[in-house]
Amino acid sequence: DLTGEVVGRQFRLIAGSLKLVGGMLSTVMERVHHFSKHYLRTTDGTDRVSATHIEREAKQLLRMEAEHTLVNGSKLIKARGSQIHFG
């Protein structure tokens, strides 16, 4: 049985490869900043984000694709573009 504890104000990890395998990961943080050149996430099941505001920004292409796509706005749904195609 392996038990460990890390307590400190700053933690820095630099690695070429890191693999974490476990049953559950639970973290509580005030702020998380992440930078990647390439980032791929695969979830077999539900991937859910709950927030006050969610912003996604892409320099060239933002793509959402599904068999069914739902967009709900209780007060406003806005689309801007030089061309907007539906159907």
Backbone as XML, in Angstrom:
<?xml version="1.0"?>
<chain id="A" units="angstrom">
  <residue number="1" name="ASP">
    <atom name="N" x="0.854" y="-1.183" z="0.000"/>
    <atom name="CA" x="0.000" y="0.000" z="0.000"/>
    <atom name="C" x="0.887" y="1.229" z="0.000"/>
  </residue>
  <residue number="2" name="LEU">
    <atom name="N" x="0.654" y="2.129" z="-0.939"/>
    <atom name="CA" x="1.468" y="3.330" z="-1.089"/>
    <atom name="C" x="0.651" y="4.547" z="-0.693"/>
  </residue>
  <residue number="3" name="THR">
    <atom name="N" x="1.188" y="5.340" z="0.209"/>
    <atom name="CA" x="0.525" y="6.560" z="0.648"/>
    <atom name="C" x="1.504" y="7.707" z="0.509"/>
  </residue>
  <residue number="4" name="GLY">
    <atom name="N" x="1.006" y="8.860" z="0.018"/>
    <atom name="CA" x="1.875" y="10.020" z="-0.131"/>
    <atom name="C" x="1.104" y="11.298" z="0.099"/>
  </residue>
  <residue number="5" name="GLU">
    <atom name="N" x="1.838" y="12.335" z="0.471"/>
    <atom name="CA" x="1.227" y="13.638" z="0.704"/>
    <atom name="C" x="2.211" y="14.707" z="0.280"/>
  </residue>
  <residue number="6" name="VAL">
    <atom name="N" x="1.686" y="15.724" z="-0.443"/>
    <atom name="CA" x="2.504" y="16.845" z="-0.862"/>
    <atom name="C" x="1.826" y="18.115" z="-0.370"/>
  </residue>
  <residue number="7" name="VAL">
    <atom name="N" x="2.555" y="18.926" z="0.364"/>
    <atom name="CA" x="2.036" y="20.192" z="0.864"/>
    <atom name="C" x="3.043" y="21.265" z="0.495"/>
  </residue>
  <residue number="8" name="GLY">
    <atom name="N" x="2.549" y="22.340" z="-0.137"/>
    <atom name="CA" x="3.464" y="23.403" z="-0.517"/>
    <atom name="C" x="2.726" y="24.523" z="-1.225"/>
  </residue>
  <residue number="9" name="ARG">
    <atom name="N" x="3.413" y="25.639" z="-1.445"/>
    <atom name="CA" x="2.813" y="26.785" z="-2.111"/>
    <atom name="C" x="2.964" y="26.689" z="-3.624"/>
  </residue>
  <residue number="10" name="GLN">
    <atom name="N" x="3.984" y="25.979" z="-4.107"/>
    <atom name="CA" x="4.213" y="25.883" z="-5.544"/>
    <atom name="C" x="4.713" y="24.493" z="-5.876"/>
  </residue>
  <residue number="11" name="PHE">
    <atom name="N" x="4.192" y="23.937" z="-6.977"/>
    <atom name="CA" x="4.597" y="22.624" z="-7.455"/>
    <atom name="C" x="4.819" y="22.723" z="-8.953"/>
  </residue>
  <residue number="12" name="ARG">
    <atom name="N" x="5.943" y="22.250" z="-9.434"/>
    <atom name="CA" x="6.258" y="22.308" z="-10.859"/>
    <atom name="C" x="6.747" y="20.942" z="-11.303"/>
  </residue>
  <residue number="13" name="LEU">
    <atom name="N" x="6.181" y="20.447" z="-12.407"/>
    <atom name="CA" x="6.555" y="19.153" z="-12.951"/>
    <atom name="C" x="6.919" y="19.349" z="-14.410"/>
  </residue>
  <residue number="14" name="ILE">
    <atom name="N" x="8.104" y="18.952" z="-14.784"/>
    <atom name="CA" x="8.555" y="18.995" z="-16.172"/>
    <atom name="C" x="8.895" y="17.566" z="-16.555"/>
  </residue>
  <residue number="15" name="ALA">
    <atom name="N" x="8.200" y="17.073" z="-17.581"/>
    <atom name="CA" x="8.408" y="15.682" z="-17.970"/>
    <atom name="C" x="8.195" y="15.537" z="-19.465"/>
  </residue>
  <residue number="16" name="GLY">
    <atom name="N" x="8.870" y="14.589" z="-20.044"/>
    <atom name="CA" x="8.668" y="14.269" z="-21.452"/>
    <atom name="C" x="7.396" y="13.470" z="-21.652"/>
  </residue>
  <residue number="17" name="SER">
    <atom name="N" x="7.065" y="12.629" z="-20.695"/>
    <atom name="CA" x="5.868" y="11.802" z="-20.780"/>
    <atom name="C" x="5.364" y="11.532" z="-19.370"/>
  </residue>
  <residue number="18" name="LEU">
    <atom name="N" x="4.067" y="11.623" z="-19.212"/>
    <atom name="CA" x="3.456" y="11.374" z="-17.911"/>
    <atom name="C" x="2.183" y="10.584" z="-18.135"/>
  </residue>
  <residue number="19" name="LYS">
    <atom name="N" x="2.034" y="9.481" z="-17.445"/>
    <atom name="CA" x="0.834" y="8.666" z="-17.573"/>
    <atom name="C" x="0.277" y="8.433" z="-16.180"/>
  </residue>
  <residue number="20" name="LEU">
    <atom name="N" x="-1.001" y="8.756" z="-16.021"/>
    <atom name="CA" x="-1.679" y="8.601" z="-14.743"/>
    <atom name="C" x="-2.844" y="7.654" z="-14.945"/>
  </residue>
  <residue number="21" name="VAL">
    <atom name="N" x="-2.860" y="6.570" z="-14.224"/>
    <atom name="CA" x="-3.915" y="5.579" z="-14.330"/>
    <atom name="C" x="-4.530" y="5.417" z="-12.952"/>
  </residue>
  <residue number="22" name="GLY">
    <atom name="N" x="-5.851" y="5.589" z="-12.883"/>
    <atom name="CA" x="-6.518" y="5.449" z="-11.595"/>
    <atom name="C" x="-8.003" y="5.302" z="-11.771"/>
  </residue>
  <residue number="23" name="GLY">
    <atom name="N" x="-8.670" y="5.031" z="-10.681"/>
    <atom name="CA" x="-10.115" y="4.881" z="-10.701"/>
    <atom name="C" x="-10.837" y="6.207" z="-10.628"/>
  </residue>
  <residue number="24" name="MET">
    <atom name="N" x="-10.281" y="7.161" z="-9.892"/>
    <atom name="CA" x="-10.938" y="8.451" z="-9.717"/>
    <atom name="C" x="-9.890" y="9.505" z="-9.402"/>
  </residue>
  <residue number="25" name="LEU">
    <atom name="N" x="-10.083" y="10.716" z="-9.957"/>
    <atom name="CA" x="-9.221" y="11.848" z="-9.670"/>
    <atom name="C" x="-10.107" y="13.000" z="-9.237"/>
  </residue>
  <residue number="26" name="SER">
    <atom name="N" x="-9.847" y="13.537" z="-8.082"/>
    <atom name="CA" x="-10.633" y="14.650" z="-7.571"/>
    <atom name="C" x="-9.683" y="15.766" z="-7.183"/>
  </residue>
  <residue number="27" name="THR">
    <atom name="N" x="-9.908" y="16.974" z="-7.739"/>
    <atom name="CA" x="-9.058" y="18.120" z="-7.427"/>
    <atom name="C" x="-9.933" y="19.321" z="-7.101"/>
  </residue>
  <residue number="28" name="VAL">
    <atom name="N" x="-9.450" y="20.148" z="-6.225"/>
    <atom name="CA" x="-10.106" y="21.408" z="-5.900"/>
    <atom name="C" x="-9.055" y="22.492" z="-6.038"/>
  </residue>
  <residue number="29" name="MET">
    <atom name="N" x="-9.293" y="23.441" z="-6.948"/>
    <atom name="CA" x="-8.314" y="24.483" z="-7.214"/>
    <atom name="C" x="-9.018" y="25.814" z="-7.379"/>
  </residue>
  <residue number="30" name="GLU">
    <atom name="N" x="-8.356" y="26.871" z="-7.028"/>
    <atom name="CA" x="-8.890" y="28.217" z="-7.231"/>
    <atom name="C" x="-8.794" y="28.611" z="-8.699"/>
  </residue>
  <residue number="31" name="ARG">
    <atom name="N" x="-7.680" y="28.246" z="-9.357"/>
    <atom name="CA" x="-7.465" y="28.622" z="-10.747"/>
    <atom name="C" x="-6.569" y="27.587" z="-11.415"/>
  </residue>
  <residue number="32" name="VAL">
    <atom name="N" x="-6.897" y="27.242" z="-12.656"/>
    <atom name="CA" x="-6.089" y="26.301" z="-13.436"/>
    <atom name="C" x="-5.796" y="26.955" z="-14.774"/>
  </residue>
  <residue number="33" name="HIS">
    <atom name="N" x="-4.543" y="26.988" z="-15.170"/>
    <atom name="CA" x="-4.127" y="27.524" z="-16.472"/>
    <atom name="C" x="-3.423" y="26.398" z="-17.210"/>
  </residue>
  <residue number="34" name="HIS">
    <atom name="N" x="-3.842" y="26.161" z="-18.443"/>
    <atom name="CA" x="-3.292" y="25.051" z="-19.224"/>
    <atom name="C" x="-2.906" y="25.556" z="-20.604"/>
  </residue>
  <residue number="35" name="PHE">
    <atom name="N" x="-1.730" y="25.201" z="-21.074"/>
    <atom name="CA" x="-1.301" y="25.514" z="-22.433"/>
    <atom name="C" x="-0.784" y="24.240" z="-23.090"/>
  </residue>
  <residue number="36" name="SER">
    <atom name="N" x="-1.233" y="23.993" z="-24.315"/>
    <atom name="CA" x="-0.768" y="22.844" z="-25.089"/>
    <atom name="C" x="-0.626" y="23.251" z="-26.539"/>
  </residue>
  <residue number="37" name="LYS">
    <atom name="N" x="0.351" y="22.679" z="-27.231"/>
    <atom name="CA" x="0.415" y="22.859" z="-28.677"/>
    <atom name="C" x="-0.668" y="22.029" z="-29.343"/>
  </residue>
  <residue number="38" name="HIS">
    <atom name="N" x="-0.910" y="20.829" z="-28.864"/>
    <atom name="CA" x="-1.976" y="19.950" z="-29.353"/>
    <atom name="C" x="-2.623" y="19.319" z="-28.126"/>
  </residue>
  <residue number="39" name="TYR">
    <atom name="N" x="-3.950" y="19.248" z="-28.132"/>
    <atom name="CA" x="-4.673" y="18.692" z="-26.984"/>
    <atom name="C" x="-5.814" y="17.844" z="-27.518"/>
  </residue>
  <residue number="40" name="LEU">
    <atom name="N" x="-5.881" y="16.601" z="-27.133"/>
    <atom name="CA" x="-6.919" y="15.673" z="-27.569"/>
    <atom name="C" x="-7.507" y="15.016" z="-26.341"/>
  </residue>
  <residue number="41" name="ARG">
    <atom name="N" x="-8.825" y="15.083" z="-26.223"/>
    <atom name="CA" x="-9.508" y="14.466" z="-25.090"/>
    <atom name="C" x="-10.583" y="13.550" z="-25.639"/>
  </residue>
  <residue number="42" name="THR">
    <atom name="N" x="-10.643" y="12.331" z="-25.159"/>
    <atom name="CA" x="-11.647" y="11.361" z="-25.561"/>
    <atom name="C" x="-12.365" y="10.871" z="-24.314"/>
  </residue>
  <residue number="43" name="THR">
    <atom name="N" x="-13.678" y="10.919" z="-24.353"/>
    <atom name="CA" x="-14.478" y="10.465" z="-23.233"/>
    <atom name="C" x="-15.486" y="9.456" z="-23.737"/>
  </residue>
  <residue number="44" name="ASP">
    <atom name="N" x="-15.526" y="8.298" z="-23.129"/>
    <atom name="CA" x="-16.516" y="7.287" z="-23.466"/>
    <atom name="C" x="-17.664" y="7.454" z="-22.480"/>
  </residue>
  <residue number="45" name="GLY">
    <atom name="N" x="-18.620" y="8.295" z="-22.845"/>
    <atom name="CA" x="-19.720" y="8.615" z="-21.941"/>
    <atom name="C" x="-20.000" y="10.101" z="-22.013"/>
  </residue>
  <residue number="46" name="THR">
    <atom name="N" x="-20.426" y="10.679" z="-20.918"/>
    <atom name="CA" x="-20.814" y="12.082" z="-20.869"/>
    <atom name="C" x="-19.615" y="12.961" z="-20.532"/>
  </residue>
  <residue number="47" name="ASP">
    <atom name="N" x="-19.459" y="14.056" z="-21.269"/>
    <atom name="CA" x="-18.459" y="15.085" z="-20.980"/>
    <atom name="C" x="-19.238" y="16.357" z="-20.706"/>
  </residue>
  <residue number="48" name="ARG">
    <atom name="N" x="-19.278" y="16.809" z="-19.468"/>
    <atom name="CA" x="-20.152" y="17.909" z="-19.081"/>
    <atom name="C" x="-19.362" y="19.016" z="-18.400"/>
  </residue>
  <residue number="49" name="VAL">
    <atom name="N" x="-19.679" y="20.266" z="-18.783"/>
    <atom name="CA" x="-19.101" y="21.447" z="-18.150"/>
    <atom name="C" x="-20.249" y="22.292" z="-17.644"/>
  </residue>
  <residue number="50" name="SER">
    <atom name="N" x="-20.182" y="22.713" z="-16.410"/>
    <atom name="CA" x="-21.187" y="23.603" z="-15.838"/>
    <atom name="C" x="-20.466" y="24.856" z="-15.362"/>
  </residue>
  <residue number="51" name="ALA">
    <atom name="N" x="-20.863" y="26.027" z="-15.905"/>
    <atom name="CA" x="-20.162" y="27.270" z="-15.581"/>
    <atom name="C" x="-21.107" y="28.447" z="-15.736"/>
  </residue>
  <residue number="52" name="THR">
    <atom name="N" x="-20.717" y="29.596" z="-15.199"/>
    <atom name="CA" x="-21.479" y="30.825" z="-15.393"/>
    <atom name="C" x="-21.318" y="31.327" z="-16.825"/>
  </residue>
  <residue number="53" name="HIS">
    <atom name="N" x="-20.102" y="31.304" z="-17.364"/>
    <atom name="CA" x="-19.807" y="31.698" z="-18.747"/>
    <atom name="C" x="-18.849" y="30.674" z="-19.339"/>
  </residue>
  <residue number="54" name="ILE">
    <atom name="N" x="-19.065" y="30.319" z="-20.594"/>
    <atom name="CA" x="-18.145" y="29.450" z="-21.327"/>
    <atom name="C" x="-17.774" y="30.173" z="-22.612"/>
  </residue>
  <residue number="55" name="GLU">
    <atom name="N" x="-16.493" y="30.321" z="-22.869"/>
    <atom name="CA" x="-16.009" y="30.958" z="-24.088"/>
    <atom name="C" x="-15.091" y="29.994" z="-24.819"/>
  </residue>
  <residue number="56" name="ARG">
    <atom name="N" x="-15.329" y="29.829" z="-26.114"/>
    <atom name="CA" x="-14.463" y="29.063" z="-27.000"/>
    <atom name="C" x="-14.060" y="29.984" z="-28.129"/>
  </residue>
  <residue number="57" name="GLU">
    <atom name="N" x="-12.803" y="30.002" z="-28.493"/>
    <atom name="CA" x="-12.325" y="30.868" z="-29.561"/>
    <atom name="C" x="-11.323" y="30.097" z="-30.404"/>
  </residue>
  <residue number="58" name="ALA">
    <atom name="N" x="-11.488" y="30.179" z="-31.719"/>
    <atom name="CA" x="-10.573" y="29.544" z="-32.653"/>
    <atom name="C" x="-10.152" y="30.571" z="-33.698"/>
  </residue>
  <residue number="59" name="LYS">
    <atom name="N" x="-8.896" y="30.536" z="-34.114"/>
    <atom name="CA" x="-8.419" y="31.479" z="-35.122"/>
    <atom name="C" x="-8.964" y="31.156" z="-36.501"/>
  </residue>
  <residue number="60" name="GLN">
    <atom name="N" x="-9.176" y="29.873" z="-36.819"/>
    <atom name="CA" x="-9.612" y="29.513" z="-38.164"/>
    <atom name="C" x="-10.951" y="28.798" z="-38.191"/>
  </residue>
  <residue number="61" name="LEU">
    <atom name="N" x="-11.155" y="27.768" z="-37.411"/>
    <atom name="CA" x="-12.354" y="26.940" z="-37.535"/>
    <atom name="C" x="-12.800" y="26.442" z="-36.174"/>
  </residue>
  <residue number="62" name="LEU">
    <atom name="N" x="-14.075" y="26.618" z="-35.875"/>
    <atom name="CA" x="-14.711" y="26.013" z="-34.705"/>
    <atom name="C" x="-15.800" y="25.107" z="-35.235"/>
  </residue>
  <residue number="63" name="ARG">
    <atom name="N" x="-15.726" y="23.830" z="-34.918"/>
    <atom name="CA" x="-16.646" y="22.858" z="-35.497"/>
    <atom name="C" x="-17.319" y="22.059" z="-34.394"/>
  </residue>
  <residue number="64" name="MET">
    <atom name="N" x="-18.636" y="21.955" z="-34.456"/>
    <atom name="CA" x="-19.404" y="21.078" z="-33.585"/>
    <atom name="C" x="-20.198" y="20.141" z="-34.483"/>
  </residue>
  <residue number="65" name="GLU">
    <atom name="N" x="-20.145" y="18.862" z="-34.198"/>
    <atom name="CA" x="-20.828" y="17.889" z="-35.043"/>
    <atom name="C" x="-21.428" y="16.799" z="-34.163"/>
  </residue>
  <residue number="66" name="ALA">
    <atom name="N" x="-22.675" y="16.461" z="-34.460"/>
    <atom name="CA" x="-23.348" y="15.383" z="-33.750"/>
    <atom name="C" x="-24.549" y="14.931" z="-34.565"/>
  </residue>
  <residue number="67" name="GLU">
    <atom name="N" x="-25.086" y="13.783" z="-34.229"/>
    <atom name="CA" x="-26.324" y="13.339" z="-34.875"/>
    <atom name="C" x="-27.454" y="14.308" z="-34.543"/>
  </residue>
  <residue number="68" name="HIS">
    <atom name="N" x="-27.498" y="14.781" z="-33.308"/>
    <atom name="CA" x="-28.475" y="15.777" z="-32.869"/>
    <atom name="C" x="-27.716" y="16.879" z="-32.138"/>
  </residue>
  <residue number="69" name="THR">
    <atom name="N" x="-27.943" y="18.126" z="-32.511"/>
    <atom name="CA" x="-27.305" y="19.270" z="-31.861"/>
    <atom name="C" x="-28.398" y="20.204" z="-31.367"/>
  </residue>
  <residue number="70" name="LEU">
    <atom name="N" x="-28.363" y="20.542" z="-30.095"/>
    <atom name="CA" x="-29.377" y="21.399" z="-29.490"/>
    <atom name="C" x="-28.727" y="22.689" z="-29.034"/>
  </residue>
  <residue number="71" name="VAL">
    <atom name="N" x="-29.364" y="23.812" z="-29.365"/>
    <atom name="CA" x="-28.931" y="25.126" z="-28.890"/>
    <atom name="C" x="-30.143" y="25.782" z="-28.258"/>
  </residue>
  <residue number="72" name="ASN">
    <atom name="N" x="-30.072" y="26.097" z="-26.983"/>
    <atom name="CA" x="-31.191" y="26.704" z="-26.265"/>
    <atom name="C" x="-30.747" y="28.035" z="-25.689"/>
  </residue>
  <residue number="73" name="GLY">
    <atom name="N" x="-31.525" y="29.064" z="-25.900"/>
    <atom name="CA" x="-31.296" y="30.352" z="-25.271"/>
    <atom name="C" x="-32.639" y="30.877" z="-24.792"/>
  </residue>
  <residue number="74" name="SER">
    <atom name="N" x="-32.788" y="31.067" z="-23.503"/>
    <atom name="CA" x="-34.093" y="31.484" z="-22.984"/>
    <atom name="C" x="-34.439" y="32.910" z="-23.399"/>
  </residue>
  <residue number="75" name="LYS">
    <atom name="N" x="-33.443" y="33.748" z="-23.702"/>
    <atom name="CA" x="-33.719" y="35.126" z="-24.100"/>
    <atom name="C" x="-33.161" y="35.480" z="-25.475"/>
  </residue>
  <residue number="76" name="LEU">
    <atom name="N" x="-32.006" y="34.948" z="-25.864"/>
    <atom name="CA" x="-31.382" y="35.384" z="-27.115"/>
    <atom name="C" x="-30.463" y="34.302" z="-27.661"/>
  </residue>
  <residue number="77" name="ILE">
    <atom name="N" x="-30.532" y="34.070" z="-28.957"/>
    <atom name="CA" x="-29.553" y="33.275" z="-29.702"/>
    <atom name="C" x="-29.101" y="34.153" z="-30.858"/>
  </residue>
  <residue number="78" name="LYS">
    <atom name="N" x="-27.794" y="34.378" z="-30.969"/>
    <atom name="CA" x="-27.271" y="35.311" z="-31.964"/>
    <atom name="C" x="-26.240" y="34.593" z="-32.824"/>
  </residue>
  <residue number="79" name="ALA">
    <atom name="N" x="-26.318" y="34.800" z="-34.154"/>
    <atom name="CA" x="-25.318" y="34.289" z="-35.096"/>
    <atom name="C" x="-24.865" y="35.434" z="-35.956"/>
  </residue>
  <residue number="80" name="ARG">
    <atom name="N" x="-23.559" y="35.632" z="-36.078"/>
    <atom name="CA" x="-23.021" y="36.702" z="-36.909"/>
    <atom name="C" x="-22.077" y="36.100" z="-37.938"/>
  </residue>
  <residue number="81" name="GLY">
    <atom name="N" x="-22.056" y="36.668" z="-39.125"/>
    <atom name="CA" x="-21.139" y="36.208" z="-40.152"/>
    <atom name="C" x="-21.468" y="36.847" z="-41.479"/>
  </residue>
  <residue number="82" name="SER">
    <atom name="N" x="-20.481" y="36.914" z="-42.357"/>
    <atom name="CA" x="-20.758" y="37.480" z="-43.676"/>
    <atom name="C" x="-21.685" y="36.564" z="-44.462"/>
  </residue>
  <residue number="83" name="GLN">
    <atom name="N" x="-21.646" y="35.251" z="-44.160"/>
    <atom name="CA" x="-22.588" y="34.292" z="-44.745"/>
    <atom name="C" x="-23.043" y="33.355" z="-43.642"/>
  </residue>
  <residue number="84" name="ILE">
    <atom name="N" x="-24.339" y="33.124" z="-43.568"/>
    <atom name="CA" x="-24.912" y="32.166" z="-42.603"/>
    <atom name="C" x="-25.762" y="31.207" z="-43.394"/>
  </residue>
  <residue number="85" name="HIS">
    <atom name="N" x="-25.471" y="29.907" z="-43.295"/>
    <atom name="CA" x="-26.185" y="28.871" z="-44.042"/>
    <atom name="C" x="-26.877" y="27.948" z="-43.051"/>
  </residue>
  <residue number="86" name="PHE">
    <atom name="N" x="-28.143" y="27.698" z="-43.249"/>
    <atom name="CA" x="-28.902" y="26.710" z="-42.471"/>
    <atom name="C" x="-29.502" y="25.707" z="-43.450"/>
  </residue>
  <residue number="87" name="GLY">
    <atom name="N" x="-29.435" y="24.442" z="-43.109"/>
    <atom name="CA" x="-30.067" y="23.425" z="-43.950"/>
    <atom name="C" x="-29.175" y="22.818" z="-44.969"/>
  </residue>
</chain>
